[in-house]
Amino acid sequence: MAIRYLKSGKPQVERSEDDAKVRAVVEGALADIESRGDDAVRALAERFDNYSPPSYRLSQDEIDELVAEVSPRDMDDIRFAQDQIRKFAEIQRASMQDVEVETLPGVILGHRNIPVQSVGCYVPAGKFPMVASAHMSVLTASVAGVPRIVATTPPYEGRPNAAVVAAMHLGGAHEIYALGGIQAVGAMAIGTESIEPVHMLVGPGNAFVAEAKRQLFGRVGIDLFAGPTETMVIADETVDAELCATDLLGQAEHGYNSPAVLLTNSETLANDTLAEIDRILGILPTADTAAVSWRDYGEVIVCDSYDEMLNMAEEIASEHVQVMTDRDDWFLENMTCYGALFLGARTNVANGDKVIGTNHTLPTKKAGRYTGGLWVGKFLKTHSYQKVMTDEAATMIGEYGSRLCMLEGFVGHAEQCNIRVRRYGGKNVPYGEAAE
């Protein structure tokens, strides 16, 4: 039997049309910010967020007042989550060592891991205040040693969300702005009269934020394409439909365009999960969002074998992949294209999103084929250096370099080598000729 789709989402042509509309809106907004600076940012904030305070940057007094609004229990929970994320980020940072080695007598090569000097961290809050995204970007940048961390978040219900601001502040943000969407990432990347531009943009967001980052890439660095949430559940009959449906809808509630895919080798489990999704949507408080996302982007795919499931998972390259089978470690060993894996029925994406310690800013739209998620290493640039310490080394390397440059026709390059051969080796190399 062939791979069967018991449920499909929007056709790809319709998804492409949606993407084209987003591209046009973003292009216009970024051009406006480029030409009008703060005036454009304010106009966009008024248009999209209906928000126009005297200053979008929060003062220290405003930050302190918002932090004071967060309950002691919530603050304890935020600190616990940040402790877990900091621990893992510090372990990752410690694994990245500077190196220096003498590869030949008198030839020293090395590299240094240098923090990006300024980073703009976007923290979504339009539909849901994404407290965890502040940990994932701001705190991780802080562990990496970034000296200037700018954090932006849209107003939530008409004002900055206190818990999000508290997480940004505790995480180490140096500047906090109540700005969302295109205007936030555009202002951070392009710069305005009141916001100095940053060198890199990080953080998840909706389709408009992801597209803005894509269009700004090159002017600034970006972490990855982290657009609307995607989730995939790979399951066999070792688990039940309630668990599968819960894990699918738990991510579909993110937005109206969050793909959720069940990949299984059990048609019984597939049909039972479809029924269970209908049941849960009848009681889920966020069903108005999750139901639309499931209707337009949900898929149920039945395969005949584990190998087929693996191949289909590799093709889809989903952001979150929840594996609940009798061979979870087999998937861990064989999967290569995904954002993050969540292995076993005891594990779930929500814990990974909020508290367990790994980073939840992950690649979407098949970007898992060529990049992993945000981590402390994304904030570090590995720069090489070279030192030639002896006359003998300068002569020997110079002779090789001279000949290889002339092989390519680069006479000026060759003379950089030749002058060292003449000066440090005492050899007569005619100008414009290769050293012997």
C-alpha positions in Angstrom: 0.0 0.0 0.0 1.1 3.6 -0.7 1.4 6.4 1.9 -2.1 7.6 2.6 -3.3 11.0 3.6 -6.4 10.7 5.8 -6.4 14.5 6.2 -4.6 17.1 4.2 -4.0 20.8 4.7 -4.2 23.8 2.3 -2.7 23.0 -1.1 0.9 24.4 -1.5 -0.3 26.8 -4.2 -2.6 28.5 -1.7 0.2 28.6 0.9 2.5 30.3 -1.7 -0.1 32.9 -2.4 -0.4 33.7 1.3 3.4 34.0 1.4 3.4 36.4 -1.5 0.9 38.7 0.2 3.1 38.7 3.4 6.2 39.6 1.4 4.6 42.6 -0.2 3.4 44.0 3.1 6.8 43.6 4.7 8.7 45.1 1.8 6.5 48.2 2.0 6.8 48.6 5.8 10.6 48.2 5.8 11.0 50.8 3.0 8.9 53.2 5.1 11.1 52.6 8.2 14.2 53.1 6.0 12.9 56.5 4.7 11.0 57.9 7.7 12.6 56.3 10.8 10.7 56.9 14.1 7.7 58.4 12.3 7.2 55.2 10.3 7.7 53.0 13.4 5.1 55.0 15.3 2.6 54.9 12.4 3.0 51.1 12.1 2.6 50.6 15.8 -0.6 52.7 15.8 -1.9 50.8 12.8 -1.1 47.3 13.9 -1.1 47.5 17.7 -3.2 50.7 18.3 -0.4 51.7 20.7 1.3 55.1 20.9 3.1 55.9 24.2 5.4 58.9 24.5 8.4 56.6 24.2 8.5 53.0 23.1 11.6 52.3 25.1 10.8 51.4 28.7 12.5 53.4 31.4 14.1 51.7 34.4 11.2 53.0 36.6 8.7 51.5 34.1 10.5 48.2 34.1 10.7 48.1 37.9 6.9 48.8 38.1 6.1 46.1 35.7 8.3 43.5 37.5 6.7 44.4 40.8 3.3 43.4 39.3 4.4 39.8 38.7 3.3 37.5 41.6 6.0 35.8 43.7 5.0 32.4 42.4 5.3 33.5 38.8 8.7 35.1 39.5 9.9 31.9 41.1 8.7 29.9 38.0 10.5 32.4 35.7 13.7 32.1 37.7 13.4 28.3 37.7 13.0 28.2 33.9 15.9 30.6 33.4 18.1 28.5 35.7 17.6 25.5 33.5 18.1 27.4 30.3 21.2 29.1 31.7 22.7 25.8 32.9 22.4 24.2 29.5 23.6 27.3 27.6 26.7 27.5 29.9 27.5 23.8 29.2 27.2 24.5 25.4 29.4 27.6 25.7 32.0 25.7 27.6 32.1 23.2 24.7 33.3 25.9 22.3 37.0 26.4 22.9 39.4 28.9 21.5 42.3 27.1 19.8 45.9 27.8 19.0 48.2 25.2 17.5 51.7 25.2 15.8 50.9 23.3 12.6 54.4 23.6 11.2 57.6 24.7 12.9 57.1 28.5 13.3 53.5 28.6 11.9 50.8 29.2 14.5 47.1 29.0 13.6 44.2 29.7 15.9 40.6 30.8 16.3 38.7 32.9 18.8 35.0 32.7 19.6 33.9 36.3 19.8 30.4 37.4 20.8 28.3 39.3 18.3 28.5 42.9 19.6 24.8 43.8 19.5 21.7 41.7 19.2 18.0 42.4 18.8 15.7 39.9 20.5 12.1 39.7 19.4 9.6 38.3 21.9 6.1 37.7 20.5 3.1 38.8 22.7 0.3 39.8 20.3 -1.9 36.7 20.8 0.0 35.1 23.7 2.6 36.7 25.9 5.6 34.5 25.1 7.5 34.8 28.4 9.7 31.8 27.4 10.9 33.5 24.3 12.6 36.1 26.4 14.6 33.3 28.2 15.6 31.7 24.9 16.9 34.8 23.2 17.9 37.4 25.8 19.3 35.0 28.4 21.2 32.9 25.9 22.7 36.0 24.4 23.7 37.1 27.9 25.5 33.7 28.5 27.3 34.2 25.2 28.6 37.6 26.4 26.8 39.9 24.0 27.6 43.4 25.3 24.4 45.1 23.9 21.1 43.2 24.1 18.0 44.9 22.8 14.6 43.3 23.5 11.3 44.2 21.9 7.8 42.9 22.5 4.4 44.1 21.3 1.9 45.5 23.8 -0.5 42.8 25.2 -4.0 44.0 25.9 -2.9 47.6 25.5 0.3 47.7 27.6 3.7 45.9 28.0 3.1 42.4 29.5 4.6 42.4 33.0 5.8 38.8 32.9 7.5 39.2 29.5 9.3 42.4 30.7 10.4 40.7 33.9 11.8 37.8 31.9 13.7 40.2 29.6 15.0 42.2 32.6 16.1 39.1 34.5 17.6 37.6 31.4 19.9 40.6 30.9 18.4 42.9 28.4 20.1 46.3 28.2 17.2 48.0 26.3 13.6 47.1 26.3 11.0 48.4 23.8 7.2 47.9 23.7 7.2 47.3 19.9 5.9 44.5 17.9 5.9 43.0 14.4 7.6 44.4 11.3 8.1 47.8 13.1 10.1 46.1 15.9 12.5 44.0 13.8 12.8 46.8 11.2 13.7 49.4 13.7 16.3 47.2 15.4 17.9 46.2 12.1 17.7 49.5 10.1 17.9 51.9 13.1 16.0 55.1 13.7 16.6 58.4 15.4 16.0 56.8 18.7 17.1 53.2 18.2 20.7 52.4 17.3 20.8 49.5 14.8 21.9 46.0 16.0 24.2 43.5 14.2 21.9 40.5 14.5 18.2 39.7 14.9 16.9 36.6 16.8 13.7 35.2 18.0 10.5 33.6 16.7 7.4 35.4 15.4 4.5 35.3 13.1 4.7 35.1 9.3 5.3 38.9 9.0 8.2 38.8 11.6 9.8 35.8 9.9 9.5 37.5 6.4 10.9 40.8 7.8 14.0 38.9 9.1 14.4 37.2 5.8 14.3 40.5 3.9 16.7 42.1 6.4 19.2 39.2 6.3 22.5 40.5 4.9 22.1 43.9 6.4 22.1 42.1 9.7 22.6 38.5 10.7 19.7 36.4 11.8 19.4 33.3 13.9 17.2 31.3 11.5 13.8 31.4 9.9 11.5 30.9 12.8 8.0 31.5 11.6 4.7 30.0 12.6 5.0 26.9 14.9 5.1 23.5 13.3 4.7 20.2 15.0 4.8 16.6 14.0 3.8 13.5 16.1 5.4 10.2 15.0 3.5 7.5 16.7 2.7 3.8 16.6 0.3 1.7 18.6 2.4 1.9 21.8 0.5 5.2 22.5 -3.1 6.2 22.4 -5.2 8.8 20.4 -5.7 11.1 23.4 -1.9 11.6 23.8 -1.5 12.2 20.0 -4.4 14.6 19.7 -3.3 16.6 22.8 0.2 17.0 21.4 -1.0 18.1 18.0 -3.5 20.6 19.3 -1.2 21.9 22.0 0.9 23.4 19.2 -1.9 24.2 16.7 -3.2 26.8 19.2 -0.2 29.0 18.5 -1.8 30.6 15.5 -4.1 30.2 12.5 -1.3 28.9 10.3 0.6 26.4 12.5 1.0 23.1 10.8 0.4 19.9 12.9 1.1 16.5 11.4 0.4 13.0 12.6 2.7 10.4 11.0 1.8 6.9 12.0 1.9 3.3 10.7 -1.4 2.5 12.4 -4.6 3.4 10.5 -6.6 2.6 13.7 -4.5 5.2 15.7 -4.9 7.7 12.8 -8.7 7.4 12.8 -9.0 7.4 16.6 -6.8 10.6 16.7 -9.0 12.4 14.2 -12.0 11.6 16.4 -10.2 12.6 19.6 -9.2 15.9 18.0 -12.8 16.7 17.3 -13.7 15.9 21.0 -10.9 18.0 22.4 -11.7 21.0 20.1 -15.2 20.9 21.7 -13.7 21.7 25.2 -10.4 23.5 24.4 -10.5 27.2 25.5 -8.2 28.1 22.6 -10.2 26.1 20.0 -11.1 29.3 18.0 -7.4 29.4 17.0 -6.5 25.7 17.1 -9.5 24.6 15.0 -8.7 27.0 12.2 -5.0 25.9 12.2 -6.0 22.2 12.3 -8.6 22.7 9.5 -6.2 24.5 7.1 -2.8 23.0 8.1 -3.4 19.8 9.9 -2.5 16.5 8.3 -2.8 12.8 9.1 -0.4 10.5 7.2 -0.5 6.7 7.4 2.6 4.8 6.3 3.2 1.0 6.0 6.6 0.9 7.8 8.9 2.7 10.1 11.3 3.3 7.2 8.5 5.1 5.3 7.7 7.1 8.4 11.4 8.1 8.7 11.5 9.1 5.0 8.4 11.2 5.3 9.6 12.9 8.4 12.9 13.8 6.7 11.0 15.3 3.8 8.7 17.4 6.0 11.5 18.5 8.3 9.2 19.8 10.9 10.2 22.2 13.7 9.0 20.1 16.6 9.0 16.3 16.3 7.4 14.3 19.0 8.4 10.6 18.7 6.3 8.0 20.6 7.1 4.6 19.3 8.7 1.3 20.3 12.0 2.5 18.8 12.5 6.2 19.7 16.3 5.9 19.8 16.2 4.5 16.3 14.6 7.8 15.1 17.2 9.8 17.1 20.0 7.9 15.4 18.5 8.2 11.9 16.7 11.5 11.7 18.7 14.4 10.2 16.2 17.1 9.3 14.2 18.7 12.1 14.2 21.5 14.6 14.2 19.5 17.9 13.2 16.0 18.9 11.1 15.1 21.9 11.5 11.4 22.6 9.1 9.2 24.4 5.6 9.6 25.8 6.9 11.2 29.0 8.4 14.0 27.0 6.5 16.8 25.4 7.0 19.9 23.3 5.5 22.2 25.9 8.2 21.4 28.4 10.8 22.0 25.8 9.2 25.3 24.9 9.0 26.6 28.4 11.3 25.1 31.0 13.4 22.0 30.4 16.5 23.9 29.3 16.9 23.5 25.6 16.1 26.4 23.3 12.7 26.7 21.7 13.6 29.0 18.8 13.8 26.4 16.1 13.9 26.2 12.3 10.6 26.1 10.3 9.6 25.8 6.6 12.1 22.9 6.1 15.0 25.1 7.3 15.9 22.1 9.6 17.6 20.6 6.5 20.5 23.1 6.9 20.4 24.6 10.4 19.6 23.7 13.9 17.9 26.0 16.4 19.0 29.0 18.3 21.7 28.2 20.9 24.6 30.0 22.6 26.8 29.3 19.6 24.6 31.4 17.3 25.7 34.5 19.2 29.4 33.7 18.8 31.5 34.3 15.7 34.5 32.0 15.2 37.4 34.1 13.8 40.7 32.6 12.7 44.2 34.1 13.0 47.7 33.2 11.8 51.2 34.0 13.0 54.5 33.1 11.2 57.2 33.2 13.9 60.5 32.4 12.2 62.4 33.4 9.0 62.5 29.7 8.0 58.7 29.4 8.2 58.1 32.6 6.3 60.4 31.4 3.5 59.0 27.9 3.3 55.3 28.9 3.3 56.1 31.9 1.0 57.6 29.6 -1.6 54.5 27.4 -1.7 52.3 30.4 -1.6 54.1 32.2 -4.5 53.8 29.2 -6.8 50.1 28.6 -5.9 49.3 32.2 -6.6 51.0 32.2 -10.0 49.1 29.0 -10.8 45.9 31.0 -10.6 47.4 34.0 -12.3 47.5 36.3 -9.3 50.9 38.1 -9.7 50.2 40.7 -7.0 49.3 37.9 -4.6 52.5 36.1 -5.4 54.5 39.2 -4.7 53.1 39.3 -1.1 54.8 35.9 -0.7 57.9 36.7 -2.8 58.8 39.7 -0.7 58.9 37.5 2.4 61.0 35.0 0.6 63.5 37.7 -0.5 63.5 39.5 2.9 63.5 36.6 5.3 65.1 33.8 3.2 67.7 35.9 1.4 66.6 34.4 -1.9 66.5 36.3 -5.2 63.0 35.8 -6.7 62.5 38.0 -9.8 59.5 40.3 -9.6 56.4 38.7 -11.1 57.8 35.2 -11.1 57.1 32.2 -8.9 59.6 31.3 -6.2 61.5 28.0 -6.8 
